[in-house]
């Protein structure tokens, strides 16, 4: 594999929100480029103006900014190979279609959409449902191969719309090496004469894609498996345009599959099973339907990238947690699999947990602060750092720290009914009152001192932890479970701990 001056591109169409499958393709391109000190390019392929969604490009930019996979060249950070929107490159494409018309590898087709529909319907009625415009059927259609030169000229001068189609040869083998799948061979008899240039003056994806990749000096095309059927056509286009020697290496990535069966992961799967399939929230202006995103769910960008990277790739070791710079160093196309990768929603949560737990208490406190402020919680910065340290092992998202540890921010909370019924016995008030007296006499109220006092209390009263520990937790937090009981007391402080025990003794009745 030639890895000199690597230039790769991600080329989405702005027709809606960016699916996580698209983000994974962009991520792999980014990792490959950075691994080889190359250039990662974002190109907006907006040739299909009928499906254009105005805010989709802004969504793509925002998603990349959040994920931290910033392109080196893009519409908003142009380089010398621009423009980076195909609609802005419109004037340059026709000349390449003309090259193919002149060398006989393309032709003009005047068939109307109504005529094509009628032909397909007749074929369907004749039990030929997959009719194609190809080396056989083209001979009975309205095109420059069947019409006389004068008739073609007459139609053009009359302003009759036409498209330009590639002239696929009959019964030729197209062979190319895929960097992931090895050698691929397709017979041209299975290909149709795709439209290269539309009647509205815009190229189709196929022509624009090849021209742009050539002019932008793309060295490797890393894209989804769904483009594999188009690859033989693209190989032919490189040949017909005289660019075969500079054709990029091709690599087709495996699909991301739905978690409960075969088939490509879709938005419906996320809606049905309760996880996002988009990086950011998306509002469909046409339907008013909102789809959730990983950012708004509270995922760290690093956890999101780590999760995506492992959907189709593995480092060849047991290591699973990689920061972005580590992913860059570890990534290789050789370690990308051929088979589809099932999406694993619990694994995505696991990555998020690992990232949260590996984040310093100080950094977590900074991230949690604006959330706490929005919730109008009462807190001190120093105590928030300690609370984050205590709660992060039990949290998946930042908000969990505040919700699971809500008792740190308010004196008003209810007592878990199940724990009251199960753990608050007749002897509990007397034991808790005696324990409170021990706490009141403590000169130092540190975590270790609290634990020592508590242990001595158990020994003196010849009781086990279960006879008083759950009741103490219930009194100071209202909960039946949580982090270290003694660390909670320490963070609350001696005065507040005693106040809460008194309130529980007054409030909880059996």
C-alpha positions in Angstrom: 0.0 0.0 0.0 1.4 3.4 -1.0 1.3 5.6 2.0 3.0 8.7 0.6 1.1 11.9 0.7 -2.1 10.3 1.9 -5.3 12.2 1.1 -8.6 10.8 2.1 -12.1 12.3 2.0 -15.5 11.8 3.6 -18.2 12.9 1.2 -21.7 13.0 2.8 -24.9 14.2 1.0 -26.8 16.9 3.0 -30.1 15.1 2.8 -30.7 14.8 6.6 -28.9 14.0 9.8 -25.6 12.2 9.8 -26.1 8.6 10.8 -23.5 7.0 13.1 -22.5 4.8 10.2 -21.4 7.9 8.4 -19.6 9.2 11.4 -17.7 5.9 11.7 -16.7 6.2 8.0 -15.5 9.7 8.7 -13.6 8.5 11.8 -11.8 5.8 10.0 -10.8 8.2 7.3 -9.6 10.6 9.9 -7.6 7.9 11.8 -6.0 6.6 8.6 -5.0 10.1 7.5 -3.5 11.1 10.9 -1.8 7.8 11.3 0.1 8.4 8.0 0.5 12.2 8.5 -1.9 12.8 5.6 -4.9 15.0 5.0 -8.5 14.4 5.9 -11.0 16.2 3.6 -14.7 16.8 3.9 -16.6 17.3 0.6 -20.3 18.0 0.5 -21.9 16.0 -2.3 -25.0 18.0 -3.0 -25.6 17.1 -6.6 -29.1 15.8 -5.8 -30.8 19.1 -5.2 -34.3 17.5 -4.9 -33.3 15.9 -1.6 -31.2 18.8 -0.2 -31.9 19.7 3.4 -30.7 23.2 4.3 -29.5 22.6 7.8 -27.9 19.3 7.1 -24.5 20.7 6.3 -24.5 22.7 9.6 -25.4 19.5 11.4 -22.4 17.7 9.8 -20.0 20.5 10.9 -21.4 20.6 14.4 -21.2 16.8 14.8 -17.5 16.7 13.6 -16.6 19.6 16.0 -18.2 17.8 18.9 -16.5 14.5 18.0 -13.1 16.1 17.6 -12.5 14.7 14.1 -12.0 18.1 12.4 -11.3 18.0 8.6 -8.1 19.6 7.3 -10.0 20.8 4.3 -13.7 21.5 4.1 -16.2 24.1 3.0 -15.6 26.0 6.2 -11.8 25.5 6.1 -11.0 25.5 2.4 -7.6 24.5 0.9 -6.2 24.8 -2.6 -8.5 22.0 -4.0 -11.8 23.8 -3.5 -14.6 24.4 -3.8 -15.7 21.7 -1.4 -19.4 21.7 -2.3 -20.2 19.9 -5.5 -22.9 22.4 -6.3 -20.2 25.1 -6.4 -18.1 22.9 -8.7 -20.9 22.5 -11.2 -19.2 24.2 -14.2 -16.2 21.8 -14.2 -18.0 18.5 -14.7 -19.4 18.8 -18.2 -16.0 18.8 -19.8 -15.3 15.3 -18.4 -18.6 14.0 -19.7 -17.7 15.4 -23.1 -14.3 13.5 -23.0 -16.3 10.3 -22.7 -18.8 11.3 -25.4 -15.8 12.0 -27.7 -14.0 8.7 -27.0 -17.2 6.7 -27.3 -17.5 5.6 -23.7 -20.7 7.6 -23.1 -23.7 8.6 -25.1 -26.8 11.0 -25.1 -30.1 9.5 -24.0 -33.4 11.4 -24.8 -35.8 9.0 -23.1 -38.4 10.8 -20.9 -39.2 9.6 -17.4 -42.6 8.6 -18.6 -41.1 6.5 -21.4 -38.7 4.8 -19.0 -41.6 4.1 -16.5 -43.6 2.6 -19.4 -40.7 0.3 -20.4 -40.2 -0.9 -16.8 -44.0 -1.6 -16.4 -44.0 -3.6 -19.6 -40.9 -5.6 -18.4 -42.5 -6.2 -15.1 -45.7 -7.5 -16.8 -43.5 -9.8 -18.8 -42.0 -11.2 -15.6 -38.8 -9.2 -16.0 -39.0 -7.0 -12.8 -35.4 -5.8 -12.8 -35.3 -4.0 -16.2 -32.0 -2.1 -16.8 -30.9 0.4 -19.3 -27.9 -1.6 -20.5 -25.9 -3.1 -23.5 -29.0 -4.9 -24.7 -31.9 -2.6 -24.0 -30.1 0.6 -25.1 -30.6 -0.5 -28.7 -34.3 0.0 -28.5 -34.3 3.3 -26.7 -34.1 7.0 -27.8 -30.3 7.7 -27.7 -27.4 8.8 -29.8 -26.5 5.2 -30.4 -29.9 4.4 -32.1 -30.7 7.8 -33.6 -29.0 9.4 -36.6 -26.5 12.2 -36.1 -29.0 14.6 -37.7 -31.8 13.5 -35.5 -29.6 13.9 -32.4 -28.6 17.4 -33.6 -32.2 18.3 -34.2 -33.3 17.2 -30.7 -30.4 19.2 -29.1 -31.2 22.3 -31.1 -34.9 22.0 -30.3 -34.0 22.0 -26.6 -35.2 18.5 -25.9 -33.8 17.4 -22.5 -31.3 14.6 -22.4 -29.0 12.8 -20.0 -25.5 11.4 -20.6 -25.1 7.7 -19.9 -22.0 5.6 -19.6 -21.6 3.0 -22.3 -20.9 -0.2 -20.3 -19.3 -2.9 -22.5 -20.7 -6.3 -22.8 -19.1 -9.3 -21.1 -15.9 -7.8 -19.8 -14.3 -8.6 -16.4 -13.6 -5.6 -14.1 -11.1 -6.5 -11.5 -9.8 -4.4 -8.6 -8.2 -5.0 -5.2 -10.1 -3.8 -2.2 -7.8 -3.0 0.8 -10.2 -4.8 3.1 -11.9 -7.5 1.0 -9.1 -8.5 -1.4 -9.6 -9.0 -5.1 -13.1 -8.3 -6.4 -14.2 -9.3 -9.9 -17.4 -8.3 -11.6 -18.6 -9.0 -15.2 -19.9 -5.9 -17.0 -22.9 -7.8 -18.2 -24.3 -7.3 -14.7 -23.9 -3.5 -14.9 -26.3 -1.0 -16.3 -25.6 2.2 -18.3 -25.8 4.7 -15.3 -26.6 8.3 -15.9 -23.5 10.4 -15.5 -25.0 13.8 -16.3 -28.5 14.9 -15.7 -30.8 17.0 -17.8 -30.6 19.8 -15.2 -26.9 20.3 -15.9 -25.8 18.6 -12.7 -23.6 15.5 -12.6 -24.8 12.4 -10.8 -22.9 11.1 -7.9 -20.9 8.7 -10.0 -19.3 11.2 -12.4 -18.8 14.0 -9.7 -17.3 11.6 -7.3 -14.7 10.3 -9.7 -13.8 13.8 -11.0 -13.6 15.3 -7.6 -11.5 12.5 -6.2 -9.1 12.9 -9.1 -8.8 16.7 -9.0 -8.5 16.6 -5.2 -5.7 14.0 -5.5 -7.4 11.5 -3.2 -5.2 8.5 -2.6 -7.5 6.2 -0.7 -11.3 6.0 -0.9 -12.5 4.5 2.4 -16.3 4.2 2.3 -19.2 2.0 3.4 -20.0 -1.4 2.0 -23.1 -0.1 0.3 -20.9 1.5 -2.3 -19.2 -1.7 -3.3 -21.7 -2.4 -6.1 -20.7 1.0 -7.6 -17.0 0.3 -7.5 -16.8 -1.6 -10.8 -18.4 1.4 -12.6 -16.0 3.8 -10.9 -13.0 1.7 -12.0 -14.3 1.9 -15.5 -14.8 5.7 -15.3 -11.2 6.1 -14.2 -10.2 4.0 -17.2 -12.4 5.9 -19.7 -11.1 9.3 -18.4 -7.5 8.2 -18.8 -6.9 8.3 -15.0 -6.4 4.6 -14.3 -2.8 5.0 -13.2 -3.8 7.5 -10.4 -6.9 5.7 -9.3 -7.2 5.7 -5.5 -7.0 2.6 -3.4 -10.5 1.4 -2.5 -11.6 0.1 0.9 -15.2 -0.8 1.7 -16.1 -0.9 5.3 -18.5 -3.4 6.8 -22.0 -2.4 7.7 -23.2 -1.5 11.2 -25.9 -4.0 11.8 -29.0 -3.8 14.1 -28.3 -5.4 17.5 -31.2 -7.9 17.4 -30.7 -9.4 13.9 -29.3 -8.9 10.4 -29.7 -5.8 8.4 -28.3 -2.4 8.4 -28.8 -0.3 11.6 -31.5 2.3 11.0 -33.2 5.1 12.9 -36.2 2.9 13.4 -34.0 0.4 15.3 -32.8 3.2 17.6 -36.4 4.4 18.2 -37.6 0.8 18.9 -34.7 -0.2 21.2 -34.1 3.1 22.9 -30.7 4.3 21.8 -29.5 7.1 19.5 -28.3 6.4 15.9 -27.3 10.1 15.4 -24.4 12.0 17.0 -26.6 15.0 17.8 -30.2 15.6 18.3 -32.1 16.2 15.0 -35.4 17.9 14.4 -37.2 17.0 11.2 -38.8 20.2 10.1 -41.1 18.4 7.7 -42.6 16.0 10.2 -41.8 17.7 13.5 -40.2 14.5 14.7 -37.1 14.8 16.9 -34.4 12.1 17.1 -32.0 12.0 20.0 -28.2 12.2 19.7 -25.3 11.0 21.7 -24.2 14.4 22.7 -27.5 15.3 24.2 -27.8 12.0 25.9 -24.6 13.0 27.8 -21.9 10.8 26.1 -18.3 12.0 26.1 -17.0 12.5 22.6 -14.1 10.2 23.4 -16.4 7.4 24.5 -18.5 7.9 21.3 -15.4 7.6 19.1 -14.1 4.6 21.0 -17.4 2.8 20.6 -17.6 3.6 16.9 -14.0 2.6 16.2 -14.6 -0.9 17.6 -17.7 -1.4 15.3 -15.7 -3.1 12.5 -12.1 -2.7 13.7 -10.0 -4.2 16.5 -6.5 -3.5 17.6 -5.5 -7.2 17.8 -5.1 -7.0 21.5 -7.4 -7.2 24.5 -7.2 -3.5 25.1 -10.5 -1.7 24.6 -10.1 1.8 25.9 -8.4 4.2 23.5 -8.2 8.0 23.6 -8.2 9.6 20.1 -4.4 9.9 19.8 -4.1 6.2 20.8 -6.7 5.2 18.2 -4.7 7.1 15.6 -1.6 5.1 16.5 -3.3 1.8 16.6 -5.6 2.0 13.6 -5.0 0.2 10.4 -7.2 -1.0 7.5 -5.7 -4.5 7.9 -7.5 -4.8 11.2 -10.9 -3.8 9.7 -13.1 -6.9 9.3 -15.2 -7.9 6.3 -18.3 -8.9 8.2 -20.9 -6.6 9.5 -20.6 -5.4 13.1 -23.7 -5.6 15.3 -24.4 -2.5 17.3 -24.2 -3.1 21.0 -26.0 -0.5 23.0 -24.9 -1.8 26.5 -21.3 -1.7 25.2 -21.8 2.0 24.3 -22.9 2.6 27.9 -19.9 0.7 29.1 -17.5 2.9 27.1 -19.2 6.0 28.6 -18.8 4.6 32.1 -15.1 3.9 31.6 -14.5 7.4 30.3 -16.4 9.0 33.1 -14.5 7.0 35.7 -11.1 7.8 34.2 -11.8 11.5 34.3 -10.3 13.4 37.2 -12.6 14.6 40.0 -11.5 18.2 39.3 -12.5 17.9 35.6 -15.7 16.2 36.4 -16.6 19.0 38.8 -16.0 21.6 36.0 -18.3 19.6 33.7 -21.0 19.1 36.3 -21.1 22.7 37.5 -23.2 24.2 34.7 -25.6 21.2 35.0 -25.9 21.8 38.8 -26.4 25.5 38.2 -29.2 24.8 35.7 -30.8 22.5 38.3 -30.4 25.3 40.8 -28.6 23.0 43.3 -26.9 24.4 46.4 -23.2 23.4 46.4 -19.6 24.6 47.0 -16.9 24.0 44.4 -14.6 22.1 46.8 -17.3 19.8 48.0 -18.4 19.2 44.4 -15.0 17.8 43.6 -15.3 15.3 46.5 -18.9 14.4 45.5 -17.8 13.6 42.0 -15.0 11.4 43.3 -17.4 9.6 45.5 -20.2 9.2 43.0 -18.4 8.6 39.7 -18.0 4.8 40.2 -21.8 4.5 40.4 -22.5 6.9 37.5 -22.7 6.5 33.7 -23.5 10.1 32.8 -22.6 13.4 34.4 -26.2 14.0 35.5 -26.2 10.7 37.3 -23.7 12.2 39.8 -26.2 14.9 40.7 -29.3 12.7 40.6 -27.8 9.7 42.5 -26.1 12.1 44.9 -29.0 14.5 45.2 -29.0 14.2 49.0 -25.7 16.2 49.1 -27.4 19.2 47.7 -30.6 19.3 49.8 -31.7 18.6 53.3 -35.2 17.8 52.1 -35.6 14.3 50.8 -37.9 11.3 51.2 -37.0 7.9 52.6 -36.9 4.9 50.4 -40.1 2.9 51.3 -38.7 -0.5 50.6 -35.6 0.1 52.8 -37.8 1.5 55.6 -40.0 -1.7 55.5 -37.1 -4.0 55.3 -34.4 -2.4 57.5 -36.2 -0.1 60.0 -37.0 -2.4 62.9 -38.3 -1.8 66.4 -34.8 -1.7 67.9 -33.5 0.7 65.1 -34.4 4.0 66.8 -32.6 3.1 70.0 -29.5 1.9 68.2 -29.4 4.9 65.9 -29.9 7.2 68.8 -27.0 5.6 70.7 -24.8 5.8 67.5 -25.7 9.5 67.2 -24.4 10.0 70.7 -21.1 8.4 69.7 -20.8 10.7 66.7 -21.5 13.8 68.9 -18.6 12.9 71.1 -16.1 12.6 68.2 -13.4 15.3 68.1 -12.3 14.4 64.6 -15.0 13.6 62.0 -12.8 12.1 59.3 -13.8 9.1 57.1 -11.4 6.8 59.0 -12.5 8.1 62.4 -16.1 7.6 61.5 -15.5 4.1 60.4 -13.5 3.3 63.6 -16.2 4.7 65.8 -18.9 2.8 63.9 -16.9 -0.5 64.1 -16.4 -0.1 67.8 -20.1 0.6 68.2 -20.9 -2.7 66.5 -18.5 -4.6 68.8 -19.8 -3.0 71.9 -23.4 -3.8 71.1 -22.6 -7.2 69.7 -24.5 -6.5 66.5 -23.7 -6.8 62.8 -23.5 -4.1 60.1 -26.9 -5.0 58.8 -28.7 -4.1 62.0 -27.7 -0.5 61.9 -25.7 0.4 58.7 -28.7 0.4 56.4 -30.7 2.5 58.9 -27.8 5.1 59.1 -27.7 5.3 55.3 -31.4 5.8 55.1 -31.2 8.6 57.7 -28.5 10.5 56.0 -29.4 10.0 52.4 -32.9 8.6 52.1 -31.6 5.7 50.0 -31.1 2.0 50.5 -27.9 1.8 48.5 -24.9 4.1 47.6 -21.2 4.7 48.0 -19.2 4.5 51.2 -21.4 5.3 54.1 -18.5 6.8 56.1 -17.4 9.0 53.2 -20.9 10.3 52.9 -20.9 11.2 56.6 -17.6 12.9 56.2 -18.7 15.0 53.2 -21.9 16.0 55.0 -19.9 16.9 58.1 -20.6 16.1 61.8 -23.3 18.7 62.3 -25.3 17.8 59.3 -25.0 14.1 59.9 -26.3 14.4 63.4 -29.1 16.7 62.2 -30.2 14.2 59.6 -30.2 11.3 62.1 -32.4 13.4 64.4 -34.8 14.1 61.6 -35.1 10.5 60.6 -35.7 9.5 64.2 -38.6 12.0 64.3 -40.0 11.2 60.9 -39.7 7.5 60.2 -42.4 5.5 61.9 -43.1 1.7 61.7 
